[in-house]
């Protein structure tokens, strides 16, 4: 029997100090639209700071301030603009650490993408007298511009989803059923649980939506996969499994809250960066494939809720478990482990990027090596073909960072 093995190479966990560098490029950048209930607690601001240090890997198409169950009657786009102002002061340094064909977007461009969503909670945004928000208008425009299924639009919801609900309701009203279905097919949605009452309604209304999220009792966030980002400190999950030091304020102060952009990163109040798994899932490090949540990535691993193509939620992906050896030597099996197993990599990778913000001198910072496996380089998975029972050779030598 022929055997095909898909080999994933995790680049970002290997950092090396070099004097001159050739950087990995990102020829295929995921299209990203962020919805955030920023200012309800510090973690959205923390996530936005991290997102900006990876923004050269993405084609950002919107950053919208939303409501949620924790921020029901207002939105705060100004908080987003404040963080982008800090980013403006360091983007020049960041670009010295990025390839010429994958430079960081300007602060001016990022500011142009900021909008406010509807300042009401959940389904109230769909009331007959509700105003169609500026955030929904931008999202609808980006959905309608998505005509190529090979370049889907990723909607990352860090709070409520009523901006998405407004956009999809108008899409349904303004287009034929077939046209609306075609446009929905090009959407990819990753939400941090459900933080208002529109998420469940949307999945019921349009079960053809590609949707990643954790399903659990209302406000029982400790049960969610995304809690693996840092929830062991706040929720007490998987104690002894992940390295909790890496998500504590002491480590963050030393490694993240440095320089101008680091000053915009607030102290952890509850969980550190609870929203970050949405874009960790899309980071191009050779580990995951966005179209296959079941493969796993820094943003967790998920599986279809039902394999029935005619059932409710047939494109809904939710929690699965990984079995991982923790820092204490014990074996843990949980959905949280699908994220925290990568903590050493995603935290130190972020710390390296925050060092980039301090200097334009590449000799004073860490960068990823360039990896070639069986003659193949780049960030895509490598297919290795073999026969069951036979030896399979994987050649990754030499593992170096080439000098210019």
ABEGO torsion letter per residue (X at the ends): XBBBBBBBBBAAABBBBBABBBBBBBABBBBBBBBBBBGABAAAAAAAAAAAAAAAABBBABBBBBBBAABAABBBAAAAAAAAAAAAAAAAAAAAABBAABBBBBAAAAAAABBBBBABBEAAAABAABBBBAAAAAAAAAAAABABAABBBBBBBABBAAAAAAAAAAAAAABBAAAAAAAAAABBBBBBEBABAAAAAAAAABAABBBBBBBBBBGBAAABAAAAAAAAAAAGBGBGABBAAAABAAAAAAAABBEAAAAABBBBABBBGAAAAAAAAABBAGABBAABAAAEBAAEBBBBABABAABBGAABBBBBBBBBBBAAGBBBBBAAAAAAAAAAAAAAAAAAAAAAAABABAAABBBBBBBBBGGBBEABBBBBBBBBGBBBBBBAOBBBBBBX
